[in-house]
Amino acid sequence: STTASFENLGMISTAGLDAQLDWSIPAPGFGDQGAVFTNILFNWLDKYEVQNNPGGPVFDYAGSVGSTIFVPPYGPQHQWRLNSTLGYDFGPGSVSLNWRHLPSAHHVARATNPSARQEDIGSYDIFDLSASYRINQMLEVRGGVENLFDREPNIFGRIPGVTNAIGDPEPGGTFDVIGRRFYLGVKADF
């Protein structure tokens, strides 16, 4: 038989700010219904410090990407993120455009070794378009396009003069590796 124990020997210390704004204003629609609306989500990461062992060095990973979720810093730690939606609700239906923005970031290797030569990763923007329409009391259709402009993932891990043309998808899932995709759905209430 095998006995395995787990111990939390290190430390993670994080600080930041999360903010959300929801706003709408009446607008023409079908009958008296209709509104233009927006939703803005903002996240600021002031610090994301990790110490793997007691008495070991403390590294601040805020503003870095390139780690999987299984090793420090346990996924991408962008300095800030913005996710905003602008839409029009016209009574039985709505149309909205979503914008996800990630700023440029350092390669995770530079958090533990400031002389690491991996290039910074540029900012990244994705737009999604969606719509829905209630046909009657029982039936609603919805559809959309994710990654509307078919934005490719940023090149990750390039070292100037060494790996100029090589790069991998960022292992923490920061970038869209699938590309543009469409969806269509029907909701039926009985």
Phi, psi and chi 1 to 4 in degrees:
 res  aa     phi    psi   chi1   chi2   chi3   chi4
   1 SER       -  152.1  102.8      -      -      -
   2 THR  -116.3  133.5  -59.5      -      -      -
   3 THR  -115.0  122.8  -57.2      -      -      -
   4 ALA  -123.5  133.4      -      -      -      -
   5 SER  -120.2  151.2   62.3      -      -      -
   6 PHE  -116.1  136.8  -63.2   94.9      -      -
   7 GLU  -130.0  139.2  -63.8  179.6   24.0      -
   8 ASN   -92.8   94.4 -175.0    2.3      -      -
   9 LEU   -95.2  -15.1  -61.0  175.4      -      -
  10 GLY  -105.3 -159.1      -      -      -      -
  11 MET  -151.1  144.3  163.5  -67.3  -73.7      -
  12 ILE  -127.0  128.5  -65.7  176.9      -      -
  13 SER  -128.4  123.5  176.8      -      -      -
  14 THR  -132.7  151.1 -175.5      -      -      -
  15 ALA  -150.1  146.1      -      -      -      -
  16 GLY   179.3 -163.5      -      -      -      -
  17 LEU  -142.0  133.9  171.2   73.9      -      -
  18 ASP  -117.3  133.0  -65.5  -41.0      -      -
  19 ALA  -137.8  146.8      -      -      -      -
  20 GLN  -139.1  138.1  177.3  172.3  -18.8      -
  21 LEU  -127.7  124.3  171.4   69.0      -      -
  22 ASP  -117.0  129.6  -65.6  -57.0      -      -
  23 TRP  -147.2  144.3  178.5   80.3      -      -
  24 SER  -148.9  157.1   68.7      -      -      -
  25 ILE  -139.6  139.1 -174.3  169.0      -      -
  26 PRO   -59.2  144.1  -22.0   32.0      -      -
  27 ALA  -146.7  160.8      -      -      -      -
  28 PRO   -58.0  142.7  -19.7   29.4      -      -
  29 GLY  -152.8 -153.6      -      -      -      -
  30 PHE   -86.2  121.4  -69.2  114.9      -      -
  31 GLY    69.7 -135.8      -      -      -      -
  32 ASP   -92.1    1.9  -68.5  -26.7      -      -
  33 GLN   -93.8  141.8  -61.4  177.4   -7.0      -
  34 GLY   155.8  144.5      -      -      -      -
  35 ALA  -162.7  147.9      -      -      -      -
  36 VAL   -99.8  132.4  172.3      -      -      -
  37 PHE  -134.4  157.8   62.2   89.8      -      -
  38 THR  -142.8  151.7 -170.1      -      -      -
  39 ASN  -136.9  125.3  168.7  -96.5      -      -
  40 ILE  -126.4  124.8  -60.1  170.2      -      -
  41 LEU  -115.5  129.0  -58.3  169.0      -      -
  42 PHE  -130.6  135.3  177.3   78.2      -      -
  43 ASN  -129.5  128.6  170.6  -95.6      -      -
  44 TRP  -118.8  125.5  170.6  -97.1      -      -
  45 LEU  -106.0  106.0 -177.2   60.3      -      -
  46 ASP   -74.7  -41.9 -176.0   49.4      -      -
  47 LYS  -153.5  153.0   70.0  176.0 -174.9  172.6
  48 TYR  -146.2   81.9 -167.8   91.4      -      -
  49 GLU   -92.3  134.5  -64.1  174.5  -17.2      -
  50 VAL  -128.0  133.2  176.7      -      -      -
  51 GLN  -123.7  117.5 -178.7 -176.6   43.2      -
  52 ASN   -73.6  -33.7  -70.4  -31.1      -      -
  53 ASN  -136.7  148.7  -58.5  -56.2      -      -
  54 PRO   -56.7  131.8  -21.4   31.4      -      -
  55 GLY    81.9   -6.6      -      -      -      -
  56 GLY   -80.3  176.0      -      -      -      -
  57 PRO   -67.7  151.1   24.2  -31.6      -      -
  58 VAL  -107.0  125.7  175.8      -      -      -
  59 PHE  -113.7  136.0  -61.6  107.6      -      -
  60 ASP   -98.5  113.1 -172.2   -5.0      -      -
  61 TYR   -95.3    3.8  -70.3   94.2      -      -
  62 ALA   -58.2  131.1      -      -      -      -
  63 GLY    85.6   18.5      -      -      -      -
  64 SER  -123.4  152.1   70.1      -      -      -
  65 VAL  -136.5  157.4  -62.8      -      -      -
  66 GLY   127.0    2.3      -      -      -      -
  67 SER  -103.4  144.1  172.9      -      -      -
  68 THR   -73.9  174.6   68.4      -      -      -
  69 ILE   -78.7   -1.5   61.6  169.7      -      -
  70 PHE  -100.0  -12.4  -55.7  109.5      -      -
  71 VAL  -131.4  155.8  -64.2      -      -      -
  72 PRO   -55.1  138.1  -24.5   33.8      -      -
  73 PRO   -93.3   24.2   36.1  -36.5      -      -
  74 TYR    65.8   51.4  -48.9  105.7      -      -
  75 GLY   108.1  177.2      -      -      -      -
  76 PRO   -67.3  140.9   21.4  -28.6      -      -
  77 GLN  -127.7   67.3  -55.7  -59.6  -30.9      -
  78 HIS   -59.8  145.2  -76.9  -84.1      -      -
  79 GLN   -60.9  -36.2 -166.8   78.1   56.2      -
  80 TRP  -154.8  162.8   60.3  -83.2      -      -
  81 ARG  -143.5  150.4  -61.5  168.6 -175.8 -114.9
  82 LEU  -136.1  131.0  179.1   68.7      -      -
  83 ASN  -132.6  116.5 -171.8  -16.6      -      -
  84 SER  -133.2  147.1   56.8      -      -      -
  85 THR  -129.2  135.8  -58.1      -      -      -
  86 LEU  -124.6  130.6  176.7   65.2      -      -
  87 GLY  -148.2  170.4      -      -      -      -
  88 TYR  -130.4  121.9  172.6   57.1      -      -
  89 ASP  -105.3  119.4 -176.6  -12.9      -      -
  90 PHE  -115.0   31.5   53.3   88.3      -      -
  91 GLY   103.0  -97.2      -      -      -      -
  92 PRO   -77.3   -5.8   25.4  -32.4      -      -
  93 GLY  -147.8  174.8      -      -      -      -
  94 SER  -154.0  156.8   67.2      -      -      -
  95 VAL  -133.7  136.8  176.7      -      -      -
  96 SER  -146.0  152.1   63.1      -      -      -
  97 LEU  -120.3  126.7  179.9   68.6      -      -
  98 ASN  -110.9  137.0  179.2 -100.3      -      -
  99 TRP  -124.0  123.0  169.8   41.6      -      -
 100 ARG  -111.2  122.3  -67.7  174.6  -80.9  158.8
 101 HIS  -119.9  131.8  174.2   76.6      -      -
 102 LEU  -120.9  130.1  -63.2  171.6      -      -
 103 PRO   -76.0  171.7   31.6  -36.6      -      -
 104 SER   -62.1  157.2   59.6      -      -      -
 105 ALA  -148.6  162.0      -      -      -      -
 106 HIS   -84.7  151.7  -62.0  -62.7      -      -
 107 HIS   -66.5  142.1 -172.0  -76.7      -      -
 108 VAL   -58.0  -28.5   69.3      -      -      -
 109 ALA   -62.0  -28.5      -      -      -      -
 110 ARG   -75.4  -15.2  -67.3  178.7   62.2 -165.1
 111 ALA   -72.1  -33.1      -      -      -      -
 112 THR  -101.1  -16.7   57.3      -      -      -
 113 ASN  -142.4   93.2  178.8    6.0      -      -
 114 PRO   -57.5  -20.2  -22.7   31.7      -      -
 115 SER   -90.8    2.7   62.4      -      -      -
 116 ALA   -57.7  143.4      -      -      -      -
 117 ARG   -99.0    1.6  -64.4 -178.4   44.5 -144.2
 118 GLN   -60.6  136.4  -75.0   87.3  -14.9      -
 119 GLU   -68.1  153.1  -75.1 -174.4  -16.9      -
 120 ASP   -63.5  154.9  -71.5  -10.6      -      -
 121 ILE   -98.0  130.4  -67.9  108.6      -      -
 122 GLY   -69.8  168.2      -      -      -      -
 123 SER   -64.1  162.3   62.8      -      -      -
 124 TYR  -143.5  129.0 -166.8   70.5      -      -
 125 ASP  -128.2  134.4  -63.5  -76.1      -      -
 126 ILE  -128.9  137.6  -67.8  -77.2      -      -
 127 PHE  -119.3  139.0  -67.7   87.2      -      -
 128 ASP  -126.9  141.7  -55.8  -42.7      -      -
 129 LEU  -119.5  133.5 -178.0   65.3      -      -
 130 SER  -141.6  156.0   63.9      -      -      -
 131 ALA  -150.0  152.8      -      -      -      -
 132 SER  -145.2  153.7   66.9      -      -      -
 133 TYR  -149.2  126.9 -172.2   79.5      -      -
 134 ARG   -90.0  112.9  178.1  161.9  -74.0  -75.1
 135 ILE   -73.1  -43.8  -64.1  171.0      -      -
 136 ASN  -156.6 -168.7   56.2   37.3      -      -
 137 GLN   -62.0  -24.0  -67.6  -72.2  -12.4      -
 138 MET  -102.8  -22.7  -68.0  179.9   49.0      -
 139 LEU  -127.3  129.0 -156.1   56.2      -      -
 140 GLU  -132.5  137.5  179.4 -179.1  -16.3      -
 141 VAL  -114.5  149.5  -65.3      -      -      -
 142 ARG  -145.6  154.2   65.6 -173.6  178.9  -74.8
 143 GLY  -164.3  170.3      -      -      -      -
 144 GLY  -178.9  177.2      -      -      -      -
 145 VAL  -129.3  120.8 -177.0      -      -      -
 146 GLU   -96.1  143.4  -66.0  179.1  -11.9      -
 147 ASN    56.2   58.4 -165.4   -9.8      -      -
 148 LEU   -49.3  -40.9 -177.2   63.9      -      -
 149 PHE   -98.5   15.0  -58.5  113.6      -      -
 150 ASP    52.9   50.0 -159.2   20.1      -      -
 151 ARG   -69.7  127.0  175.6   74.4  155.4   84.2
 152 GLU   -82.7  158.0  -59.9 -137.8   -8.0      -
 153 PRO   -66.9  150.3    3.8   -3.2      -      -
 154 ASN   -69.0  151.3  -74.1   -2.6      -      -
 155 ILE   -75.0  134.4  -69.5 -177.7      -      -
 156 PHE  -123.9  135.8  164.7   80.3      -      -
 157 GLY    88.3   10.5      -      -      -      -
 158 ARG   -72.5  135.9 -178.8  172.1   37.1 -154.1
 159 ILE  -115.0  115.7  -59.7  173.4      -      -
 160 PRO   -53.0  132.2  -23.0   32.6      -      -
 161 GLY    81.1  -11.1      -      -      -      -
 162 VAL  -116.1  -53.8  178.6      -      -      -
 163 THR  -127.0   49.1   58.5      -      -      -
 164 ASN   -55.6  -39.0  -76.3  -24.0      -      -
 165 ALA  -102.5    3.8      -      -      -      -
 166 ILE  -108.2  143.8  -60.6  173.2      -      -
 167 GLY  -169.3  159.8      -      -      -      -
 168 ASP  -123.0  160.1  -67.0  -42.5      -      -
 169 PRO   -62.0  143.0  -21.0   30.9      -      -
 170 GLU   -62.5  124.4 -166.6  -84.4  -33.4      -
 171 PRO   -69.1  -14.6   25.1  -32.4      -      -
 172 GLY   -86.6    1.8      -      -      -      -
 173 GLY    82.2   24.0      -      -      -      -
 174 THR   -67.0  -41.3  -61.6      -      -      -
 175 PHE  -107.4  153.9  -53.2  119.3      -      -
 176 ASP   -77.7  112.4 -176.1  -19.5      -      -
 177 VAL   -97.7   -5.1  -64.2      -      -      -
 178 ILE   -87.5  -38.0  -61.6  172.3      -      -
 179 GLY    95.0 -171.6      -      -      -      -
 180 ARG   -60.8  138.9 -178.6 -175.4  -56.8  128.1
 181 ARG  -147.6  153.1   52.7 -154.3  174.1  -86.9
 182 PHE  -117.1  151.6  -56.9   86.6      -      -
 183 TYR  -143.4  152.9   64.5   90.8      -      -
 184 LEU  -145.4  134.8 -175.5   62.2      -      -
 185 GLY  -143.8  158.4      -      -      -      -
 186 VAL  -129.8  134.4  176.7      -      -      -
 187 LYS  -116.5  125.8  178.2 -179.5  174.0 -175.1
 188 ALA  -119.8  126.3      -      -      -      -
 189 ASP  -103.4  130.1  -65.5  -37.3      -      -
 190 PHE  -116.0      -  -63.2  100.7      -      -
